[in-house]
Amino acid sequence: PELVDADLFVCVDGIYCTLFRPVLPGTPFLLYLSHVLVTTHGDLDSQVGMLDAMRVEVERGTAVAAVAYAQLAAWAWYSGAMKLPVVRTEALYWPKYAPDPRRGVFIARTRFWLSYSGQHAINLFYRLIKANSLSDPMLEARFTSPREFVEFHEIVAYQAAVLFPISEYVMIFDELYTLGMPLFMPTKEWLMRVWRPSSYMGLDVRTFYPEARVPKALELEKAGALAPYFPLLPFATPINLDPDEFRVYYFWYDTCPFAYYPHIQKFESIPDLIDQLLRLDISRRQLLSAEMRQYVAAVQGETFSWYRSALHKLMNGRT
């Protein structure tokens, strides 16, 4: 009953949000999309039908939609003939989870980015520390396992964080950045080596259905109206060694949040990471944290502005 009587329906589950329309025939929909729209895990025809239903909702104005990152906007246009804005997600943990650093470095879900490579990185990290007789408190590291979920009051006890993203968009990035924790990530070149064999990439044709396209998208392509929206298609075959496949990964990396967010510290290797951690003194850490929070505040202002505009449109000016 609470659902049926709702003034507004907010959904983040992609095309499956349209399944609620028969239950909510007159309720406006606010859709925020943060994952692949059409996956290889479902029936192709039914997913295309739901994607087209979403397109119709957006065109009619009964739904307002946005996506979390640029690559998803490209998918929405290529597959669903929808031009959707990119609205960044920004967590609201500050100041409830204000950093209170007492430990070294938090390394998020390392074994999850290809379990063998992740474990090798962990072993190399400790071997280098032991071989060089390093005992700095900053090198007290917590490597979390794939199934380990750490509470935020524990995360903020660390002075910095390290993240190896296994796909183009990972929520922990937004959470760590919003907390203002100095964040260390691999360089673009190293991350390409992690991404190519990863089975979690949205670019991977084993994850995303390139064939899943609504009739209007096919019509636009036939008329030559799709190509100007992006120079490279948002999918690739990772096991293919063709340089053109590599260019797809290389291009779309630059549209990911962790590619263009400022103040992220990039490392080229495990020795480089250790060296940078050892040089992260309290003044440097405080400066990075302040700069990150300042950027978050600016992005949050843009995000909130979009939500206000969307609600105003959906609620006919009642907000």
PyMOL commands that set and color helices and strands:
alter all, ss='L'
color gray80, all
select helices_A, chain A and resi 14-20+44-60+70-80+110-112+115-131+137-139+152-155+171-179+188-195+215-222+227-229+243-253+257-260+270-278+282-314
alter helices_A, ss='H'
color red, helices_A
select strands_A, chain A and resi 9-11+29-33+63-67+103-108+141-143+158-163+183-186+265-267
alter strands_A, ss='S'
color yellow, strands_A
deselect
rebuild
show_as cartoon
